[in-house]
Amino acid sequence: QVQVLESGGGSVQAGGSLRLSCTASGFTDNSYIMGWFRQIPGKAREGVAMIVTRGGDTYYVDSVKGRFTISQDTKTHQNSVYLQMNSLQPDDTAIYYCAAETSLVIPRKAFYANMYHYWGRGTQVTVSS
């Protein structure tokens, strides 16, 4: 049974930092791509940052470029990824979901939520002004 577990959410003031972690287990094959989406009530889930775990290519939504960095655990586990979030702003407040997929996802669809079969339950990130 596949499990996707996130941790690291919390509350910070604007300008602060948080680091999210995600580990997926139970795959019969290693993941192809993993990353983070976020969602606020009444809005669609938005892709934030993705990493191709079999190659290292990364993708970021424009609003987080230069502030967020996605990385993977290359030492012990291909199915663990991290999101370092710096210079956080109130607009970053959302529930952050980790997503994983073992099949090929082409770059232009990396932020399509329906391309991912495996999801965590989400972790709340709250940024106050």
C-alpha positions as CSV (number, residue, x, y, z in Angstrom):
1,Q,0.0,0.0,0.0
2,V,1.4,3.4,-1.0
3,Q,1.8,6.0,1.7
4,V,2.7,9.6,1.2
5,L,3.6,11.4,4.4
6,E,4.3,15.2,4.7
7,S,5.7,17.1,7.7
8,G,7.0,20.5,8.5
9,G,4.1,22.9,8.1
10,G,3.4,25.6,10.7
11,S,2.9,29.3,11.3
12,V,5.5,32.0,10.6
13,Q,5.6,35.7,10.1
14,A,6.2,37.3,6.7
15,G,9.8,37.0,5.7
16,G,10.3,33.7,7.7
17,S,11.2,30.3,6.5
18,L,9.8,26.8,6.7
19,R,11.0,23.4,5.4
20,L,8.5,20.7,4.3
21,S,9.4,17.1,4.0
22,C,7.7,14.3,2.1
23,T,8.4,10.6,2.0
24,A,6.5,8.1,-0.2
25,S,6.6,4.4,0.5
26,G,5.1,1.2,-0.8
27,F,5.9,1.7,-4.4
28,T,6.7,-1.4,-6.5
29,D,8.9,0.9,-8.5
30,N,10.7,4.2,-7.7
31,S,8.9,7.4,-8.2
32,Y,9.4,9.4,-11.4
33,I,8.4,12.8,-10.2
34,M,7.4,14.2,-6.8
35,G,6.6,17.6,-5.5
36,W,4.2,20.0,-3.9
37,F,0.8,21.5,-4.7
38,R,-1.0,24.0,-2.5
39,Q,-4.7,24.9,-2.0
40,I,-6.7,27.5,-0.3
41,P,-10.5,27.1,0.3
42,G,-12.5,27.8,-2.8
43,K,-9.6,27.7,-5.2
44,A,-8.1,24.9,-7.4
45,R,-5.0,23.1,-6.3
46,E,-1.9,24.9,-7.6
47,G,1.4,23.3,-8.5
48,V,4.2,24.9,-6.6
49,A,7.4,22.9,-7.2
50,M,8.2,19.5,-8.7
51,I,11.4,17.4,-9.1
52,V,12.0,14.6,-11.5
53,T,13.5,12.1,-9.0
54,R,15.0,10.0,-11.7
55,G,16.9,12.9,-13.2
56,G,16.9,16.0,-11.0
57,D,15.0,18.4,-13.3
58,T,13.0,20.9,-11.2
59,Y,10.0,23.1,-12.0
60,Y,8.6,26.0,-10.1
61,V,5.6,28.2,-10.4
62,D,6.6,31.8,-11.1
63,S,5.4,33.1,-7.8
64,V,7.9,31.1,-5.8
65,K,11.0,31.2,-8.0
66,G,14.0,32.5,-6.1
67,R,12.2,31.9,-2.7
68,F,11.5,28.1,-2.7
69,T,13.9,25.3,-3.4
70,I,12.9,21.7,-4.0
71,S,15.4,18.9,-3.4
72,Q,15.5,15.2,-3.0
73,D,17.3,12.8,-0.7
74,T,19.8,11.3,-3.0
75,K,21.7,9.4,-0.3
76,T,19.2,7.0,1.1
77,H,15.8,7.3,-0.6
78,Q,14.7,8.4,-4.0
79,N,11.2,8.8,-2.7
80,S,11.9,11.6,-0.3
81,V,11.7,15.3,-1.2
82,Y,12.0,18.5,0.6
83,L,10.7,22.1,0.0
84,Q,12.7,24.9,1.6
85,M,10.5,28.0,1.7
86,N,12.2,31.3,2.3
87,S,10.9,34.9,2.3
88,L,7.4,33.6,3.0
89,Q,4.5,35.9,2.3
90,P,0.9,35.9,3.4
91,D,-0.1,34.8,-0.1
92,D,1.8,31.6,0.5
93,T,-0.7,30.6,3.2
94,A,-2.4,27.3,2.1
95,I,-2.5,23.6,2.7
96,Y,0.5,22.1,1.0
97,Y,0.1,18.6,-0.5
98,C,2.9,16.3,-1.5
99,A,2.2,14.4,-4.8
100,A,4.1,11.5,-6.4
101,E,3.9,9.6,-9.6
102,T,5.8,6.6,-10.9
103,S,4.8,7.0,-14.6
104,L,6.3,9.5,-17.0
105,V,4.9,13.1,-16.7
106,I,6.0,15.4,-19.5
107,P,7.3,18.8,-18.4
108,R,4.4,20.9,-19.6
109,K,2.0,18.8,-17.5
110,A,4.2,18.7,-14.3
111,F,1.7,21.1,-12.6
112,Y,-1.5,19.2,-13.7
113,A,-2.8,17.7,-10.5
114,N,-4.6,14.9,-12.4
115,M,-1.3,13.5,-13.5
116,Y,-0.5,12.3,-10.0
117,H,-1.9,9.2,-8.5
118,Y,-0.4,9.4,-5.0
119,W,-1.1,12.2,-2.6
120,G,-0.4,13.0,1.0
121,R,-3.1,14.4,3.4
122,G,-1.6,17.9,3.4
123,T,0.1,20.2,5.9
124,Q,-1.0,23.7,6.8
125,V,1.3,26.6,6.2
126,T,0.2,29.9,7.6
127,V,2.1,33.2,7.1
128,S,1.0,36.3,9.0
129,S,1.8,39.8,8.0
